[in-house]
């Protein structure tokens, strides 16, 4: 008899608890959806800005801004008939987590879309703490002609960015003879 008298109040408690939990879950989902949308808009505006800029400008890959500050054409130290493309890079970690920055995640292609080999120089590769910046170089053996397309792909997130290198400073002996 007591159970029958308490049954309506038990149902009211269960119903109230269900409504409360549903509201909490949907509120959390809405907050997550808003956060994802803001992140997409931020990335889209960053992409729009960087796509409009010329070669050598800053682009963001997985929260790390990468700038190709300068491109130089150098003599190959071992082979006189070859040159090396040196990309002077600056990277800044704009996230709250440690990120990797590595030239080996960067591919360079000539105008015929042939991938250039990495020259074994002092190539940039490091872990970057939140908010920190690093400068370094990437070296590539030039085959064929430019302009050169540079592609950086974060191996963890698969996010990519591209630059077009259509201007570089020629530091080879041939260039200095012409001056």
C-alpha positions in Angstrom: 0.0 0.0 0.0 2.8 2.4 0.8 4.5 1.7 -2.6 1.3 2.7 -4.5 1.1 6.0 -2.6 4.8 6.7 -3.4 4.7 5.7 -7.0 3.6 9.1 -8.4 6.3 10.9 -6.5 8.9 8.4 -7.7 7.8 9.0 -11.3 7.9 12.8 -10.8 11.5 12.5 -9.5 12.6 10.2 -12.4 10.9 12.6 -14.9 12.5 15.7 -13.4 16.0 14.0 -13.3 15.6 12.9 -16.9 14.7 16.4 -18.1 17.5 17.9 -16.1 20.1 15.5 -17.5 18.8 15.9 -21.0 19.2 19.7 -20.7 22.7 19.3 -19.4 23.8 17.0 -22.2 22.2 19.2 -24.9 23.7 22.3 -23.4 27.1 20.8 -23.4 26.7 19.6 -27.0 25.6 23.1 -28.0 28.7 24.6 -26.4 30.9 22.1 -28.1 29.2 22.8 -31.5 29.7 26.6 -31.0 33.3 26.1 -30.1 33.9 23.9 -33.2 32.1 26.5 -35.4 34.3 29.3 -34.0 37.4 27.2 -34.6 36.3 26.6 -38.2 35.6 30.3 -38.8 39.0 31.3 -37.3 40.8 28.8 -39.5 38.9 29.9 -42.5 39.7 33.6 -41.9 43.4 32.7 -41.4 43.3 30.6 -44.6 41.6 33.4 -46.5 44.2 35.9 -45.3 47.2 33.8 -46.0 46.0 32.6 -49.4 45.8 36.2 -50.6 49.4 36.9 -49.6 52.4 36.4 -51.8 55.2 33.9 -51.6 57.1 33.9 -48.3 54.2 34.8 -46.1 53.0 33.2 -42.9 50.6 30.3 -43.1 49.2 28.2 -40.2 49.3 24.4 -40.1 47.7 22.7 -37.0 48.2 25.8 -34.9 51.8 26.4 -35.9 52.4 29.5 -38.1 55.2 28.9 -40.6 56.8 31.6 -42.6 59.2 31.2 -45.5 61.2 34.3 -44.9 63.6 34.0 -47.8 64.5 31.5 -50.6 68.2 31.3 -51.8 69.7 29.4 -54.6 73.1 28.1 -53.5 76.0 26.1 -55.1 75.8 22.4 -54.4 79.0 21.7 -52.3 79.7 18.3 -53.9 78.4 18.7 -57.5 79.4 21.8 -59.5 76.6 21.4 -62.0 73.8 21.3 -59.3 72.3 23.9 -57.0 70.5 23.8 -53.6 67.4 25.7 -52.7 67.7 27.0 -49.1 64.4 28.0 -47.5 64.8 30.3 -44.4 61.9 29.5 -42.1 60.4 30.9 -39.0 57.8 28.9 -37.0 55.7 29.9 -34.0 53.6 27.6 -31.9 50.2 29.4 -31.4 48.6 26.5 -29.4 48.6 25.6 -25.8 50.4 22.2 -26.5 53.8 21.3 -27.6 54.1 20.9 -31.4 56.7 19.5 -33.8 58.1 21.5 -36.6 60.1 19.5 -39.1 61.5 20.1 -42.6 60.9 16.4 -43.3 57.2 17.2 -43.3 57.8 19.7 -46.1 58.0 18.7 -49.7 59.2 21.0 -52.6 58.2 20.4 -56.2 59.6 22.0 -59.4 57.5 23.4 -62.2 57.1 19.9 -63.6 55.7 18.7 -60.3 58.8 16.6 -59.6 59.6 16.3 -55.9 63.0 17.7 -54.9 65.3 15.6 -52.7 66.2 17.0 -49.3 69.9 18.0 -49.1 71.4 16.7 -45.9 72.3 20.0 -44.3 71.3 21.6 -41.0 67.6 21.2 -41.6 65.1 22.4 -39.1 63.5 19.8 -36.9 62.4 20.5 -33.3 59.7 20.3 -30.7 58.2 23.7 -30.1 56.8 24.7 -26.7 53.5 26.7 -26.6 54.0 30.3 -27.6 57.7 29.8 -28.6 59.3 30.5 -32.0 62.2 29.0 -33.9 64.1 29.9 -37.0 65.9 27.4 -39.2 66.5 26.2 -42.8 65.3 23.6 -45.2 67.7 22.5 -48.0 66.6 20.9 -51.3 68.6 19.7 -54.3 67.3 21.7 -57.3 66.3 19.6 -60.3 64.5 21.3 -63.2 63.2 24.8 -63.0 61.0 26.9 -60.7 58.7 28.3 -59.7 58.7 25.8 -56.8 55.7 24.7 -54.9 56.3 24.0 -51.2 53.8 21.8 -49.3 53.9 21.3 -45.6 51.8 18.5 -44.2 51.5 17.8 -40.5 51.9 14.0 -40.2 49.7 13.8 -37.1 46.7 15.9 -38.3 47.2 15.6 -42.1 46.5 19.4 -42.3 48.4 21.0 -45.3 49.4 24.4 -46.5 51.2 25.4 -49.7 53.4 28.2 -50.8 54.6 29.2 -54.3 58.2 30.2 -54.5 58.5 32.2 -57.7 61.3 34.5 -56.5 64.6 33.6 -54.9 68.0 35.2 -54.4 70.6 33.6 -56.6 73.8 33.2 -54.6 75.6 31.0 -57.1 78.9 31.9 -58.8 77.1 32.4 -62.1 74.9 35.1 -60.5 77.9 36.9 -58.9 79.8 36.9 -62.2 76.9 38.7 -63.9 77.0 41.6 -61.5 
